[in-house]
Amino acid sequence: MATWSEDIALALEQLGGIAPLAEIYEQVATIRPKPHPADLGASVRGAIERNSSDSTVFSGNDLFFSVHGIGGGVWGLRSFEKPTPLASDIDSLGNEAPQRQHQKTYRILRDTALARQIKLLHKNKCQICGESIKLPNGELYSEAHHIQPLGNPHKGPDTSENILVLCPNHHVMLDYGVIAIDPSKLNLHHKHKIGATYITYHNEVIMKPTNSP
């Protein structure tokens, strides 16, 4: 019989790589042969925490990650937490022009572990238009945008409240302050709250005023 961690990993694969505990319980129950223990949820939680370096009781393989910390109720599969692919205009062997080198560094810096987890939560769909890009290898592509940018002069934090999942077009528009962020029109997830403070920062600081004719 498969171990609890193996069944949980399979359940998360079937759920898209990330899911609330309630959905994980249900999926594991359909996978694992009966009879089940009286408290299947406790067995699942224990196996997840023993196999997650996010947990204080970590003692196994680092298979799972917590999206909102222990107690947050949403878990993901580490193997799904992949770095965003670099475009073909980035030379992996070096020898880049300064502009391309800067572009590569910027892409890597903004592709934090938290950003990858939030993208997975949204299934790589843009929170403005709902679109995602399917790459030739079948993977879905999206970009994580820090609403109040990281680093100087903005010094925004790398927190889930400061991250939007976007398609490249809307990412560029927000980076350059072309459009405002209207929270009433964003595609939201109940496990991912956007901070009003960061939206205000974008709309008042990053957003470029329209030139008068």
Secondary structure as UniProt FT lines:
FT   HELIX           4..14
FT   TURN            15..16
FT   STRAND          18..20
FT   HELIX           21..31
FT   TURN            38..39
FT   HELIX           40..50
FT   TURN            53..54
FT   TURN            56..57
FT   STRAND          64..66
FT   TURN            70..71
FT   STRAND          74..77
FT   HELIX           78..80
FT   TURN            88..89
FT   TURN            92..93
FT   HELIX           98..110
FT   HELIX           113..121
FT   TURN            122..124
FT   TURN            127..129
FT   STRAND          133..134
FT   TURN            136..137
FT   STRAND          140..141
FT   STRAND          143..146
FT   TURN            152..154
FT   HELIX           160..162
FT   STRAND          163..166
FT   HELIX           168..175
FT   TURN            176..177
FT   HELIX           183..185
FT   TURN            190..191
FT   HELIX           196..201
FT   HELIX           202..206
//
